[in-house]
Amino acid sequence: MQRSCNAEWGRGARVRRVWPAAATLATFIAATSLGRTLESESVPFDTYRQYDAGENSTGVVAIDVDGDGDLDLAVSNRVSNDVSILINLGDATFDGPVSCPVGLQPRYVVGADFDGDGDADLATTDKVGNSVTLLQNLGDGSFIPLDQLAVSQPDWLIAADLDDDGDQDLLVSEFTSPHCLTLLVNDGAMIFTTAESWVVPAGPRGGDVADLSGGGFRDVVVTAIVDDVVTVLFNDGDGFFREAIDLPAGEQPRYAAAADFDADGDVDLAVINKAGDDLWLYWNHGDGSFSAPPLDRYPTNSMPHAIDSADFDLDGDIDLAISHVNVEYFVRLMLNDGFGRFTPQLLTSPDGGAHVIAVDLQSDGDHDLVTANTNNGSVNVFLNQTREPGGGLELALAETGEAATAPGPVFDVELRMRDLGGQEAIRFETSLRFRPHRVTFLHGAYTSEPFGLPLITPIVAMDDRIDLSAGLDPSTGQPPSSDDAVLAVLTFESTGPSCGFELEFCLNEGPSRLIQPDGTAIVPLALHILPGCPGDVTGDCVVDFADLLEVLAYWGPCPGCRADLDDSGTVALGDLLQILAAWGSCGQ
């Protein structure tokens, strides 16, 4: 019997090049910069630890299966036809595998609370078994097979609330003619029904889900390894995809990651090409149309197989991790400079990483890495030591009012703090800096005693700096809190046309720090920037030649001036590159 999918459309790639004038100028700058290169510090990953799983491991997901607050691992094994459960012992080391049988040749596994009972369930794509197996969690990390759904040669799958009804659905790629994406809709009790299928180019092998059009719904990107195409499907809000576009790809596009790599407010695409041994970046114009490749391409090692994204170095932008299955056994980190330009760092990772995921296994605020290894049935765990386990204070900003669009509006900003993981501290020191030509500080109020540290310094502003310090009154002997907290609410007023506000944490004299009773520092405070409109020197909500001319006019030493976008004290190439990266209307 011949199969058919329910929905199909004509596919014509809707692509265009972005900011040609800026791109031309960027080429000129690159040609005249005498070989200037971007420098990036390496991320301190520990040497991998390898744990046994099943036979021929090809998929892995990190979920808390036993409800103890840390992330465990579930690994799909396509030769032993099972899922291996590896329990996190609390310190990011793992117990021996427990096998859960599924269908024939499970390629991938995903986890989510499918039945709404508060624990994580599992689903696998059983390619030879022509099924999707559902494993229900009994609440203690043990699983029972609940159902097997008939799907033709299922390969990749992802769990997401695609129909926006509050529960997790499944989207499955079918690797047989006609090649389809099939939506399995969850009724909230882990009962799935096939809602619809859509024809896609041949060989749907990997993908991601994100709001690619800016419409507020979860769209889908899928790579077609046979037809050498990347397809974007746009969600109409009820989980159905009425429109799609195709983007040209390299040789055998294998997997995709969706994130805002150039920090312009929309979601871009990163695609690895298995036969092409390269990475392609597709820049979103803000409406779900993308730059025509190959504008930005980077080499990988041989046969890249999977990709994931996270801020590995905690510098505020999104990096990439790529695993490989050929003889060059590496995980290739691609570290972002903040403008969507990447430099590589290699991590040795033997035994064929068929899948790679970025997850916080240590609960320390940074992203670790896990690969599922197809050659020997194992997982490799790389622990990221950018932030030490068991503690750390992080300050971040969250806008609570409307963004300023004209002179006069008043808005609040919350300062949030991350818990110390039980470490004792007697003082923290930091300050908040803002651009006085955009906003005026009106007043601020502390809302809590963070981590048992009574506040001893009032909130005052001196020029463009607000001092924030707290210390422990020895007479009170208060223990540190174990909860996150809102430290303060600060109120600002916009003083000129602006597309938002610009605030950032900066260092005091000496580093911002937490002080232990013996006087040693705990963890440096992270720096966070919330730009209202990066590169908009003139404040007219457009980054254009007026801003470019402003930067050129202030070229040279100019500490504190508005054209010094990177706050280096000098208006130079870095500021010019920020202008070019943000070229166009803000938010577009």
Phi and psi in degrees as a GROMACS rama.xvg file:
@    title "Ramachandran Plot"
@    xaxis  label "Phi"
@    yaxis  label "Psi"
@TYPE xy
-82.5087  132.214  GLN-2
-81.5536  155.945  ARG-3
-148.174  146.094  SER-4
-93.1629  158.881  CYS-5
-76.3416  -30.7072  ASN-6
-130.028  142.768  ALA-7
-150.075  156.487  GLU-8
-146.92  163.564  TRP-9
-75.922  143.688  GLY-10
-119.386  116.166  ARG-11
-131.236  121.306  GLY-12
-65.2438  126.971  ALA-13
-100.441  90.185  ARG-14
-130.868  153.943  VAL-15
-156.868  157.812  ARG-16
-83.4251  148.74  ARG-17
-106.729  133.893  VAL-18
49.3428  65.9071  TRP-19
-62.2499  -36.0856  PRO-20
-62.7713  -44.6308  ALA-21
-65.6242  -38.6818  ALA-22
-64.1458  -38.8644  ALA-23
-63.0951  -43.8104  THR-24
-65.3013  -37.2068  LEU-25
-62.9889  -39.1079  ALA-26
-62.8337  -40.3981  THR-27
-63.2708  -43.9126  PHE-28
-63.0395  -44.2783  ILE-29
-61.105  -37.5145  ALA-30
-73.0685  -22.2115  ALA-31
-108.486  8.85234  THR-32
-92.8166  9.87396  SER-33
55.0084  44.7416  LEU-34
75.1487  19.6295  GLY-35
-58.8327  130.891  ARG-36
-120.44  156.892  THR-37
-80.397  137.567  LEU-38
-110.664  141.644  GLU-39
-142.307  132.02  SER-40
-74.1343  146.23  GLU-41
-75.1025  153.923  SER-42
-88.0051  131.44  VAL-43
-80.0517  80.8257  PRO-44
-88.6108  137.067  PHE-45
-67.5332  156.23  ASP-46
-57.6249  142.035  THR-47
-60.1445  149.736  TYR-48
-111.462  134.393  ARG-49
-106.666  134.963  GLN-50
-124.231  138.93  TYR-51
-66.2961  145.722  ASP-52
-127.474  -115.679  ALA-53
-113.995  -140.391  GLY-54
-108.412  122.508  GLU-55
63.2348  69.9963  ASN-56
-78.2454  128.531  SER-57
-126.632  -10.5235  THR-58
-144.727  150.974  GLY-59
-150.139  144.581  VAL-60
-138.399  145.933  VAL-61
-107.89  118.587  ALA-62
-147.45  156.593  ILE-63
-88.0892  94.8342  ASP-64
-82.4494  -26.1277  VAL-65
-105.928  5.987  ASP-66
68.9058  25.2819  GLY-67
-100.47  6.15982  ASP-68
96.5667  -8.27813  GLY-69
-115.932  167.764  ASP-70
-92.1545  127.632  LEU-71
-98.4729  177.506  ASP-72
-121.522  139.441  LEU-73
-121.707  127.915  ALA-74
-123.205  129.017  VAL-75
-91.9302  134.855  SER-76
-123.879  112.64  ASN-77
-84.6452  -7.25485  ARG-78
-98.5038  -42.3743  VAL-79
-81.959  -3.10507  SER-80
55.0213  49.1616  ASN-81
-151.588  173.113  ASP-82
-113.944  129.302  VAL-83
-96.5303  129.203  SER-84
-100.706  122.021  ILE-85
-114.661  114.541  LEU-86
-85.2387  129.549  ILE-87
-71.3796  125.432  ASN-88
-82.7817  6.48465  LEU-89
104.344  -15.0882  GLY-90
-122.531  23.2794  ASP-91
66.4176  22.8605  ALA-92
-107.806  159.287  THR-93
-129.134  143.741  PHE-94
-73.4727  168.637  ASP-95
-62.914  156.052  GLY-96
-71.9554  144.093  PRO-97
-113.609  126.306  VAL-98
-88.4884  135.499  SER-99
-123.404  109.367  CYS-100
-63.2196  142.665  PRO-101
-135.199  -157.144  VAL-102
-78.859  -171.585  GLY-103
-79.0594  127.678  LEU-104
57.5201  65.3385  GLN-105
-69.8224  118.974  PRO-106
-85.3776  -47.1285  ARG-107
-132.917  159.571  TYR-108
-135.771  139.736  VAL-109
-128.014  158.655  VAL-110
-133.388  141.585  GLY-111
-169.482  165.64  ALA-112
-83.3206  82.4481  ASP-113
-72.5789  -30.0922  PHE-114
-101.17  4.04535  ASP-115
70.5455  23.2931  GLY-116
-101.738  7.74912  ASP-117
96.3205  -2.87705  GLY-118
-121.762  168.808  ASP-119
-92.2746  124.047  ALA-120
-98.9921  175.781  ASP-121
-132.468  155.68  LEU-122
-143.61  141.106  ALA-123
-125.974  153.124  THR-124
-99.694  115.699  THR-125
-100.376  95.5452  ASP-126
-65.3479  -47.2341  LYS-127
-77.0811  -30.5303  VAL-128
-75.8112  -7.98533  GLY-129
53.4265  47.8966  ASN-130
-151.68  160.526  SER-131
-113.399  118.213  VAL-132
-93.8634  132.595  THR-133
-104.478  125.074  LEU-134
-112.094  120.429  LEU-135
-95.649  131.644  GLN-136
-79.9745  130.473  ASN-137
-83.2955  0.173377  LEU-138
105.877  -15.3421  GLY-139
-117.139  13.6473  ASP-140
90.4235  2.77182  GLY-141
-99.7665  150.997  SER-142
-127.888  149.933  PHE-143
-125.991  145.66  ILE-144
-70.6821  123.515  PRO-145
-95.5367  -40.4713  LEU-146
-164.186  159.086  ASP-147
-127.751  119.63  GLN-148
-95.7051  135.767  LEU-149
-76.2005  116.254  ALA-150
-141.348  136.338  VAL-151
-79.7685  118.045  SER-152
42.0657  59.5673  GLN-153
-68.8951  140.765  PRO-154
-121.68  -85.0315  ASP-155
-85.6475  149.409  TRP-156
-148.995  159.938  LEU-157
-146.327  145.487  ILE-158
-101.636  128.447  ALA-159
-163.742  154.999  ALA-160
-84.7946  83.9825  ASP-161
-80.1118  -26.1474  LEU-162
-99.4777  7.66757  ASP-163
58.3709  40.6676  ASP-164
-111.119  7.1979  ASP-165
97.9259  -6.36154  GLY-166
-119.837  169.336  ASP-167
-94.0083  120.622  GLN-168
-95.5888  177.492  ASP-169
-125.391  135.278  LEU-170
-116.359  125.565  LEU-171
-125.608  135.378  VAL-172
-92.7652  140.822  SER-173
-111.641  120.316  GLU-174
-98.2389  52.8443  PHE-175
-151.281  154.413  THR-176
-75.3044  134.817  SER-177
-75.0152  137.386  PRO-178
-70.4646  133.234  HIS-179
-136.134  161.477  CYS-180
-109.376  128.972  LEU-181
-117.453  130.695  THR-182
-96.0844  120.753  LEU-183
-104.473  111.401  LEU-184
-90.8404  132.486  VAL-185
-91.2202  135.769  ASN-186
-88.0625  3.86718  ASP-187
97.3523  -12.342  GLY-188
-117.816  20.6008  ALA-189
70.8176  27.843  MET-190
-107.845  115.022  ILE-191
-106.931  139.924  PHE-192
-128.609  148.12  THR-193
-74.8017  117.555  THR-194
-86.1385  -49.1297  ALA-195
-169.685  160.949  GLU-196
-127.954  149.537  SER-197
-128.204  132.358  TRP-198
-68.3601  134.468  VAL-199
-130.93  167.38  VAL-200
-57.473  159.889  PRO-201
-67.532  135.02  ALA-202
89.0066  43.9734  GLY-203
-65.13  112.51  PRO-204
-116.742  -30.5345  ARG-205
-162.198  167.493  GLY-206
-179.936  -161.681  GLY-207
-159.017  166.808  ASP-208
-124.735  132.547  VAL-209
-168.212  166.165  ALA-210
-81.7114  92.5877  ASP-211
-87.3383  -24.9037  LEU-212
-94.8108  -10.4384  SER-213
80.1216  11.5699  GLY-214
-89.1995  -3.0307  GLY-215
92.0772  3.61407  GLY-216
-115.452  162.534  PHE-217
-85.9564  106.872  ARG-218
-89.6484  174.673  ASP-219
-132.706  139.664  VAL-220
-118.52  136.659  VAL-221
-137.233  140.384  VAL-222
-97.3609  137.046  THR-223
-108.181  102.156  ALA-224
-73.9948  -18.6195  ILE-225
-88.8469  -47.2061  VAL-226
-87.1565  -3.28848  ASP-227
56.7367  53.4714  ASP-228
-138.255  147  VAL-229
-110.285  123.841  VAL-230
-110.677  133.58  THR-231
-111.484  125.287  VAL-232
-112.465  129.657  LEU-233
-100.467  127.093  PHE-234
-80.4149  131.644  ASN-235
-89.0478  3.32343  ASP-236
111.215  -18.9288  GLY-237
-114.457  17.3001  ASP-238
89.2679  4.02288  GLY-239
-106.652  145.83  PHE-240
-111.623  105.61  PHE-241
-93.8091  -13.0685  ARG-242
-142.046  146.876  GLU-243
-148.147  153.735  ALA-244
-129.96  150.76  ILE-245
-107.748  139.424  ASP-246
-119.058  137.761  LEU-247
-64.2359  146.947  PRO-248
-130.362  179.157  ALA-249
-83.153  -155.317  GLY-250
-83.2341  115.838  GLU-251
58.9535  68.1556  GLN-252
-61.2784  124.71  PRO-253
-105.564  -37.2313  ARG-254
-157.152  159.995  TYR-255
-139.076  150.879  ALA-256
-129.15  138.346  ALA-257
-115.599  123.732  ALA-258
-165.959  168.215  ALA-259
-88.3274  88.6858  ASP-260
-79.7162  -24.8638  PHE-261
-105.968  10.9084  ASP-262
56.8651  38.9956  ALA-263
-107.748  9.26646  ASP-264
96.5494  -4.84485  GLY-265
-121.988  172.112  ASP-266
-100.551  121.66  VAL-267
-97.4929  178.701  ASP-268
-126.024  139.58  LEU-269
-121.85  124.339  ALA-270
-127.153  131.162  VAL-271
-99.5307  141.359  ILE-272
-112.58  114.695  ASN-273
-64.9149  -45.2606  LYS-274
-83.5724  -22.6853  ALA-275
-84.0129  -13.6728  GLY-276
53.153  47.1573  ASP-277
-152.085  170.323  ASP-278
-119.317  129.436  LEU-279
-113.439  137.326  TRP-280
-106.35  132.476  LEU-281
-115.967  119.127  TYR-282
-93.0223  126.353  TRP-283
-78.4861  134.809  ASN-284
-84.5492  1.12626  HIS-285
104.444  -12.8731  GLY-286
-121.917  10.7988  ASP-287
91.3135  1.30649  GLY-288
-95.968  152.711  SER-289
-130.539  153.733  PHE-290
-61.5348  145.226  SER-291
-79.3031  120.744  ALA-292
-71.0687  162.063  PRO-293
-100.635  87.5836  PRO-294
-72.2234  -43.1143  LEU-295
-132.579  113.312  ASP-296
-131.762  145.938  ARG-297
-134.544  140.999  TYR-298
-70.8065  150.519  PRO-299
-118.409  -175.111  THR-300
-79.0286  -176.505  ASN-301
-71.5779  132.035  SER-302
57.4601  65.2953  MET-303
-63.3138  140.295  PRO-304
-123.677  -28.526  HIS-305
-151.651  158.552  ALA-306
-146.681  145.162  ILE-307
-144.277  164.313  ASP-308
-130.044  145.962  SER-309
-173.308  165.752  ALA-310
-89.2904  86.4173  ASP-311
-70.8015  -34.4181  PHE-312
-98.7115  6.37619  ASP-313
55.3482  40.4587  LEU-314
-105.287  9.66765  ASP-315
95.5337  -1.96849  GLY-316
-122.83  171.374  ASP-317
-98.3471  122.471  ILE-318
-100.153  179.509  ASP-319
-131.804  152.119  LEU-320
-130.102  131.729  ALA-321
-126.036  129.246  ILE-322
-105.117  157.682  SER-323
-132.534  152.175  HIS-324
-113.93  -4.26882  VAL-325
-87.1404  -165.695  ASN-326
-66.1385  -21.383  VAL-327
-84.4085  92.981  GLU-328
-88.1658  90.9246  TYR-329
-137.245  151.116  PHE-330
-99.2154  125.617  VAL-331
-103.399  109.284  ARG-332
-78.6457  139.977  LEU-333
-119.526  106.755  MET-334
-92.0941  125.707  LEU-335
-83.99  137.574  ASN-336
-89.2403  4.24009  ASP-337
101.893  -14.7913  GLY-338
-118.892  14.5454  PHE-339
82.5266  21.4955  GLY-340
-112.192  136.472  ARG-341
-121.914  144.065  PHE-342
-123.199  143.455  THR-343
-87.6274  153.769  PRO-344
-140.424  129.256  GLN-345
-101.333  134.681  LEU-346
-116.654  125.18  LEU-347
-65.657  127.979  THR-348
-147.36  89.487  SER-349
-74.5741  164.606  PRO-350
83.0013  21.0621  ASP-351
78.4958  82.71  GLY-352
-73.8475  93.4061  GLY-353
-73.3547  -23.3625  ALA-354
-146.075  143.758  HIS-355
-135.349  138.74  VAL-356
-133.321  147.846  ILE-357
-106.43  117.751  ALA-358
-147.045  156.995  VAL-359
-96.1138  91.4424  ASP-360
-80.1738  -22.4213  LEU-361
-96.4967  -4.07973  GLN-362
55.1016  40.3876  SER-363
-114.842  7.86974  ASP-364
93.1811  -3.73617  GLY-365
-118.871  168.961  ASP-366
-99.8775  125.866  HIS-367
-92.3507  178.23  ASP-368
-129.149  145.475  LEU-369
-136.13  134.475  VAL-370
-116.84  144.494  THR-371
-97.9556  124.888  ALA-372
-103.571  118.462  ASN-373
-77.3043  -21.2281  THR-374
-82.3729  -27.7696  ASN-375
-135.69  9.84807  ASN-376
67.3151  63.939  GLY-377
-153.947  174.646  SER-378
-126.276  144.052  VAL-379
-105.468  131.803  ASN-380
-114.864  122.741  VAL-381
-111.212  118.848  PHE-382
-94.4802  127.584  LEU-383
-87.6285  123.815  ASN-384
-106.991  25.9994  GLN-385
-58.966  -39.6977  THR-386
-122.516  130.124  ARG-387
-64.8683  142.923  GLU-388
-64.3149  151.055  PRO-389
85.2382  10.3647  GLY-390
178.365  -177.099  GLY-391
125.679  136.358  GLY-392
-109.547  130.109  LEU-393
-126.426  129.161  GLU-394
-102.08  138.964  LEU-395
-144.264  158.809  ALA-396
-107.566  142.754  LEU-397
-137.092  121.512  ALA-398
-72.19  131.807  GLU-399
-113.388  -7.03751  THR-400
-119.614  -175.331  GLY-401
-73.4569  142.132  GLU-402
-64.9036  143.364  ALA-403
-72.2587  132.157  ALA-404
-123.595  -5.52634  THR-405
-158.697  165.175  ALA-406
-58.433  139.84  PRO-407
114.128  -37.7593  GLY-408
-60.9597  145.969  PRO-409
-108.877  137.668  VAL-410
-141.025  154.32  PHE-411
-105.482  152.581  ASP-412
-131.945  130.456  VAL-413
-95.1604  138.533  GLU-414
-102.334  116.448  LEU-415
-107.965  146.098  ARG-416
-126.081  144.827  MET-417
-96.0086  148.115  ARG-418
-71.1848  163.285  ASP-419
-90.5864  3.19715  LEU-420
62.0562  30.1292  GLY-421
88.9956  -3.51796  GLY-422
-72.6144  146.113  GLN-423
-87.3417  136.373  GLU-424
-138.357  149.778  ALA-425
-113.406  -11.9974  ILE-426
-164.432  144.775  ARG-427
-129.085  151.296  PHE-428
-135.614  127.341  GLU-429
-163.33  175.205  THR-430
-145.004  161.458  SER-431
-113.448  134.515  LEU-432
-120.05  142.561  ARG-433
-139.349  163.995  PHE-434
-90.6387  110.331  ARG-435
-67.4577  -18.4693  PRO-436
-80.0427  -2.54894  HIS-437
-113.876  -38.069  ARG-438
-138.944  155.711  VAL-439
-119.224  132.699  THR-440
-78.1823  125.363  PHE-441
-94.8909  -57.3719  LEU-442
-165.709  167.747  HIS-443
-150.366  154.376  GLY-444
-139.481  130.262  ALA-445
-70.154  140.858  TYR-446
-112.459  -9.08821  THR-447
-158.596  163.696  SER-448
-95.4321  100.727  GLU-449
-66.7444  122.497  PRO-450
57.2304  34.1637  PHE-451
74.9098  18.3554  GLY-452
-102.686  99.6383  LEU-453
-58.4361  143.65  PRO-454
-82.7788  131.223  LEU-455
-118.994  -7.49783  ILE-456
-122.129  127.117  THR-457
-69.9197  160.81  PRO-458
-83.4451  111.474  ILE-459
-132.88  153.738  VAL-460
-112.928  135.042  ALA-461
-123.662  108.17  MET-462
58.7151  -113.464  ASP-463
-106.127  22.2621  ASP-464
-133.933  133.186  ARG-465
-110.86  122.805  ILE-466
-84.922  132.891  ASP-467
-128.556  110.012  LEU-468
-139.555  145.055  SER-469
-142.325  148.879  ALA-470
-143.46  165.61  GLY-471
-94.8569  124.136  LEU-472
-75.166  112.946  ASP-473
-57.2197  -24.319  PRO-474
-73.7395  -20.1181  SER-475
-87.7176  -34.1347  THR-476
59.7197  33.8573  GLY-477
-72.6716  135.064  GLN-478
-77.2597  156.606  PRO-479
-67.448  145.947  PRO-480
-75.3294  156.492  SER-481
-106.22  9.8021  SER-482
-108.883  153.695  ASP-483
-66.659  158.627  ASP-484
-148.182  154.189  ALA-485
-93.8102  116.02  VAL-486
-74.1415  -47.1752  LEU-487
-158.102  162.225  ALA-488
-119.437  124.051  VAL-489
-110.861  139.741  LEU-490
-114.871  128.839  THR-491
-123.287  160.87  PHE-492
-125.534  134.289  GLU-493
-71.3156  135.537  SER-494
-109.113  1.70358  THR-495
-165.396  170.921  GLY-496
-55.2623  133.149  PRO-497
-156.721  149.874  SER-498
-95.3032  12.3988  CYS-499
165.401  -151.03  GLY-500
-133.307  162.299  PHE-501
-127.878  114.375  GLU-502
-139.684  147.725  LEU-503
-153.26  149.343  GLU-504
-79.721  140.827  PHE-505
-138.034  171.916  CYS-506
-82.0235  146.998  LEU-507
-78.0143  -174.572  ASN-508
-66.2577  116.716  GLU-509
83.5616  156.229  GLY-510
-68.3609  148.834  PRO-511
-60.4053  140.338  SER-512
-160.611  162.45  ARG-513
-109.27  136.856  LEU-514
-112.485  128.955  ILE-515
-83.116  166.436  GLN-516
-56.5474  -29.0902  PRO-517
-85.8399  5.3051  ASP-518
92.0394  -5.05806  GLY-519
-86.2656  154.047  THR-520
-79.4373  150.61  ALA-521
-90.8957  -69.5102  ILE-522
-146.292  134.914  VAL-523
-62.3829  150.818  PRO-524
-76.9599  140.583  LEU-525
-74.4784  152.161  ALA-526
-98.8134  135.241  LEU-527
-131.923  139.688  HIS-528
-123.284  133.842  ILE-529
-119.853  88.4283  LEU-530
-79.2732  140.092  PRO-531
-74.6166  -41.8942  GLY-532
-155.023  89.2023  CYS-533
-56.4475  131.286  PRO-534
88.3061  -7.73935  GLY-535
-84.7245  82.1732  ASP-536
-69.4815  -38.2899  VAL-537
-82.5867  -12.6521  THR-538
76.5287  26.221  GLY-539
-105.01  12.9706  ASP-540
69.5676  15.7347  CYS-541
-136.295  132.996  VAL-542
-98.3241  111.923  VAL-543
-149.133  -159.957  ASP-544
-66.3237  -24.7953  PHE-545
-63.2565  -40.9438  ALA-546
-69.7051  -38.2491  ASP-547
-61.0237  -44.6648  LEU-548
-65.9904  -34.206  LEU-549
-63.1844  -42.7106  GLU-550
-63.2521  -44.1837  VAL-551
-64.4741  -34.6501  LEU-552
-66.962  -31.6014  ALA-553
-97.9231  10.5266  TYR-554
-54.0772  131.633  TRP-555
114.073  -170.311  GLY-556
-57.1264  125.718  PRO-557
-161.736  61.9993  CYS-558
-61.2253  129.293  PRO-559
84.1533  -5.73962  GLY-560
-79.8294  158.197  CYS-561
-69.1435  -20.172  ARG-562
-81.4433  -8.26417  ALA-563
-84.8063  77.7709  ASP-564
-67.9348  -30.1492  LEU-565
-96.5555  8.74819  ASP-566
53.5372  38.1298  ASP-567
-89.3156  -8.44446  SER-568
89.7199  -5.65217  GLY-569
-138.145  132.933  THR-570
-84.6527  115.495  VAL-571
-151.315  -158.214  ALA-572
-59.6406  -37.9163  LEU-573
-59.2336  -39.0397  GLY-574
-69.5748  -39.2565  ASP-575
-62.6666  -39.8917  LEU-576
-66.6555  -33.8484  LEU-577
-62.5889  -39.7454  GLN-578
-59.7032  -47.0582  ILE-579
-66.7019  -37.9589  LEU-580
-67.0216  -28.8428  ALA-581
-102.06  10.4644  ALA-582
-53.8571  130.877  TRP-583
118.423  -174.46  GLY-584
-69.5333  141.612  SER-585
-64.6697  134.834  CYS-586
81.4527  2.65573  GLY-587
